[in-house]
Amino acid sequence: MSGDMGIGVSAPRTEDRRFITGRGRYVDDINLRTQQYAWFVRSPHPHAEVRGLDAADALKMPGVTAVLTGADMQADDIGSLPVAWGITSRDGSPAVEPAYPALATDRVRYVGNPVAVVVAETRTQARDAAEMVNVDYEELESVSSATAAMEEGAPLIHEGAPGNTCFDWEWLPAAMAPDARSNTDKAFDEAAHVVSLELVNNRLVPNAMEPRASLADFNPATGQLTLYTTSQNPHVNRLLLCTATLKMPEHKVRVVAPDVGGGFGSKIYHYAEELTVCWASRRLGVPVKWTAERSESFLADAQGRDHVTRVELALDAEAHFTGMRVDTVANLGGWLSAFGPAIPTVFYAPLLAGVYRTPNIYVTVKGVFTNTTPTDAYRGAGRPEACYAVERAVDEAAVQIGMDPAELRRRNFIQPDEFPYQSPVGQLYDSGDFEGCLNLARELNAYERFDERRRQSQARGKLRGRGMCFYIEACGAAPSQAAGQLGARAGLYEVATVRVHPSGSVQVLTGSHSHGQSHETTFAQIVAERLGIDFGNVEIVHGDTGEIPFGMGTYGSRSLAVGGTALYKALDKVEEKGRKIAAHLLEAEAADIEFTDGQFRVAGTDRAVSFGDVALAAYVPHNYPLQELEPGLEETAFFDPENFTFPSGCYICEVEVDQNTGQVELCDFVAADDFGNIINPMVVEGQVHGGLAQGIGQALLEHCLYTPEGQLLSGSYMDYCMPRADDLPNFVVATRCTPTPFNPLGVKGCGEAGAIGAPPAVINAVLGALRPLGVRHIDMPATPQAVWQAIEAARSGE
Amino acid sequence: MDATVSFTLNGKNVSAETTGATLLVDLLRNHFGLTGAHVGCDTSQCGACVIHVDGVSVKSCTMLAAQADGCTVETIEGLAANGELHPVQQAFHEHHALQCGFCTPGMIMSAVDLLRRNPRPSEVEVRDWLEGNMCRCTGYHNIVKAVRAAAVAMGEEAS
């Protein structure tokens, strides 16, 4: 009765119809009568004192209602933007968390830092007036790179952070502490081979296609605020608005994240702009709307990556990994974004074991302030950086000791019978079959015939290279207690309500938020499968705090593993209650009732009632056990997992390099992933494709570049190279399945895998092509210019 | 410099008062409430705003409303005739060629124009044509697949 759309089916998506006919409803599509428009005055300087602000000329401009400043905000007791994760330095001191006002009061610390907001009757009027706001800046010395910011004599960005150090952290998980460092050093002392690499993980701009937007509507008569905003987690934003910044009672604030055009992490945070429009609406008594221009997105959306890492790998004489040392400098930007300190630490170091049995690992990370846009989680968030360090080092080791990179990896794999596997960096891996993924990827790549393909490339005058990568990552944040011990300031469970209507159709109210992930389809498949009802009779409701219970939203590939499990558990409750109702209707014992294919049946008989009959009885309780059961059929479950889930996979990439131009062409990309059980294979493949595109973008095209002083050079699509259709190949994707034991669906997470595994696979392939020319190293992105320069440097013996 | 602009919009004659600086995409979105064309950038790169003017795909963020005077304008909202999806829309649905949906209207309108010009494009031709339409979700794999499937479906329909 679930029809053909139960678990495991590539059901075409329910949500598609509105998007393909132009009826999606994104924030900027929503307009309210009497709304006015906000435009932000932003700092053109990377670092400056704000000595004064003169709005007189702007206020004379047509249509202008108000020019509001940080001082006005302070006067209204608006709180600074909160940091959601506390990190502790190795000396025991907390990370430096400077107060981050939504509108700068005395100092700006990156280009684009908001200083004031203009509210006017039209967007054009607001923009024109913003240009008439005279801000008196006293420019200060500035610095954009984290390594430069650490140097002696570098400009000091925050008074409380000498050396621009936010934290100086070491990772001492219980599994290794307190001897992590000495044991790792000992492994290096005794090593037969040591590999050492210095790696740059390039800064990226998330670039969801929908620019951020917020529309705030405060009703002075009721004291109710409604905020429509581009958010991945509307309840979290409401909580922060109510408790930290705007300071209103939660029952008076409704946050709606309607259709949201992609997030990739960049729409997790409680941003200055949404707070400002809420405050402006409350202050002015009119709805206030702000929609970012793309240029603003480049300046004001939290950015990703930006690490410099020294990674060292020790091997014994039999090529077993015996130790790894990782020292990373992470660029946090001019202020701390909500999870800024957590991404390069607790979302990074615990994945540095990769899929290998390396027994000793010691990790240190310095978080550094610079005059750049704050960094935070971007698709993968810490795990791509970890994977890149591990997999580049492993490939380099294979080259150094003259071993096939697949064989070296195989020799060091954690074995299937070792799960659950306690890694030395503090993760308990749930399941995996790394050799199975390797074999699958090799088969799809026609691994043995590479030399043949290389010769064919050579015949065309091209250099062919092949690169491999294994990733493992932690999805499904999180066990709240573990996260709390690591510094999280919020819970990380998820919630779902299953509301059965009297006629038997079902609404699910989920705390997960879909901004492309397809929950309206996949969650409905779970319901259809479990209740045996038609897929078309299920609606998934998300994104509106006025409708759904308090949920935590979507990031870290958590929706299915955590939100889907909450749904599964709510369905358990519905089924349990339905069984009791059915027992009454069938005059049998509840223990004797079976529920299959939408029928409650007395075991071993043909006496049955349908799910629809039970639903009707629950709401029209004429024949109902009212003494024992409440009427109605609506159940809620919260789920807080006991562990993360750990998807893993093997990616193989082949490239052709034109040594005359430095152009890298992707010829073949194979992804063999293990996501545990899969609800909708088509949707999972789509998630992998998208992740791969972003990972390939990082490896070959994308780079968020600043001048040394902090002027953004890549501030538009004319300068920041987004992957386009003609930059990418078709992908070959396949899966193996080792279900996780840590949730009843056996599902892991698939949203970030591609972005995590692709960069090292691509760079290993590029280096594979270039090594015959003597090129030993290249940083991302491997643009034609970078490749050509590397070739020329190798030729001239540099 | 206000002016009246009149054109055919999804088969209906319409007119509106505009300023000389009003972009066609803003007129469609804000005056006519046709919010299917999206604004994803400010440099005419992303293609989320693609519509058809006189049968040809254009980026409606790069055209003044006044320039549409006397033209035939078709938007994503007018593509499904009598509620029946255009083969390109249908193929996008069947092949999971969209995720967040933001780039989708522009992507579809652009693909429809491609298939009008080239009824059986190769994979390379599809990728080359769609170079002016960015998608951050799909990696283009399923978009290319859908456009080529639509070409086949339209060919069958025509024969």
Chai-1 contact restraints between the chains, C-beta under 6 A:
chainA,res_idxA,chainB,res_idxB,connection_type,confidence,min_distance_angstrom,max_distance_angstrom,comment,restraint_id
A,P12,B,H93,contact,1.0,0.0,6.0,A-B,restraint_1
A,P12,B,E94,contact,1.0,0.0,6.0,A-B,restraint_2
A,D16,B,H93,contact,1.0,0.0,6.0,A-B,restraint_3
A,F19,B,L98,contact,1.0,0.0,6.0,A-B,restraint_4
A,F19,B,G101,contact,1.0,0.0,6.0,A-B,restraint_5
A,F19,B,T104,contact,1.0,0.0,6.0,A-B,restraint_6
A,I20,B,Q89,contact,1.0,0.0,6.0,A-B,restraint_7
A,I20,B,F92,contact,1.0,0.0,6.0,A-B,restraint_8
A,I20,B,T104,contact,1.0,0.0,6.0,A-B,restraint_9
A,T21,B,A80,contact,1.0,0.0,6.0,A-B,restraint_10
A,G22,B,G36,contact,1.0,0.0,6.0,A-B,restraint_11
A,G22,B,I76,contact,1.0,0.0,6.0,A-B,restraint_12
A,G22,B,E77,contact,1.0,0.0,6.0,A-B,restraint_13
A,G22,B,P105,contact,1.0,0.0,6.0,A-B,restraint_14
A,G24,B,G101,contact,1.0,0.0,6.0,A-B,restraint_15
A,D29,B,T35,contact,1.0,0.0,6.0,A-B,restraint_16
A,N207,B,R136,contact,1.0,0.0,6.0,A-B,restraint_17
A,A208,B,R136,contact,1.0,0.0,6.0,A-B,restraint_18
A,M209,B,G40,contact,1.0,0.0,6.0,A-B,restraint_19
A,M209,B,F102,contact,1.0,0.0,6.0,A-B,restraint_20
A,M209,B,C103,contact,1.0,0.0,6.0,A-B,restraint_21
A,M209,B,R136,contact,1.0,0.0,6.0,A-B,restraint_22
A,E210,B,F102,contact,1.0,0.0,6.0,A-B,restraint_23
A,G261,B,C100,contact,1.0,0.0,6.0,A-B,restraint_24
A,G261,B,F102,contact,1.0,0.0,6.0,A-B,restraint_25
A,G262,B,C100,contact,1.0,0.0,6.0,A-B,restraint_26
A,G262,B,R136,contact,1.0,0.0,6.0,A-B,restraint_27
A,G262,B,C137,contact,1.0,0.0,6.0,A-B,restraint_28
A,E293,B,D42,contact,1.0,0.0,6.0,A-B,restraint_29
A,R294,B,C41,contact,1.0,0.0,6.0,A-B,restraint_30
A,R294,B,D42,contact,1.0,0.0,6.0,A-B,restraint_31
A,S295,B,D42,contact,1.0,0.0,6.0,A-B,restraint_32
A,H515,B,C100,contact,1.0,0.0,6.0,A-B,restraint_33
A,G516,B,Q99,contact,1.0,0.0,6.0,A-B,restraint_34
A,G516,B,C100,contact,1.0,0.0,6.0,A-B,restraint_35
A,G516,B,C137,contact,1.0,0.0,6.0,A-B,restraint_36
A,M682,B,H96,contact,1.0,0.0,6.0,A-B,restraint_37
A,G686,B,H96,contact,1.0,0.0,6.0,A-B,restraint_38
A,H689,B,T138,contact,1.0,0.0,6.0,A-B,restraint_39
A,H689,B,G139,contact,1.0,0.0,6.0,A-B,restraint_40
A,H689,B,H141,contact,1.0,0.0,6.0,A-B,restraint_41
A,G690,B,C137,contact,1.0,0.0,6.0,A-B,restraint_42
A,G690,B,T138,contact,1.0,0.0,6.0,A-B,restraint_43
A,G690,B,G139,contact,1.0,0.0,6.0,A-B,restraint_44
A,L692,B,G139,contact,1.0,0.0,6.0,A-B,restraint_45
A,A693,B,G139,contact,1.0,0.0,6.0,A-B,restraint_46
A,S716,B,T43,contact,1.0,0.0,6.0,A-B,restraint_47
A,Y717,B,C41,contact,1.0,0.0,6.0,A-B,restraint_48
A,Y717,B,T43,contact,1.0,0.0,6.0,A-B,restraint_49
A,Y717,B,Q45,contact,1.0,0.0,6.0,A-B,restraint_50
A,M718,B,T43,contact,1.0,0.0,6.0,A-B,restraint_51
A,M722,B,M134,contact,1.0,0.0,6.0,A-B,restraint_52
A,R724,B,E131,contact,1.0,0.0,6.0,A-B,restraint_53
A,A725,B,R127,contact,1.0,0.0,6.0,A-B,restraint_54
A,A725,B,L130,contact,1.0,0.0,6.0,A-B,restraint_55
A,A725,B,E131,contact,1.0,0.0,6.0,A-B,restraint_56
A,A725,B,Y140,contact,1.0,0.0,6.0,A-B,restraint_57
A,D726,B,R127,contact,1.0,0.0,6.0,A-B,restraint_58
A,D726,B,D128,contact,1.0,0.0,6.0,A-B,restraint_59
A,D726,B,E131,contact,1.0,0.0,6.0,A-B,restraint_60
A,L728,B,Y140,contact,1.0,0.0,6.0,A-B,restraint_61
A,N730,B,H141,contact,1.0,0.0,6.0,A-B,restraint_62
A,F731,B,H141,contact,1.0,0.0,6.0,A-B,restraint_63
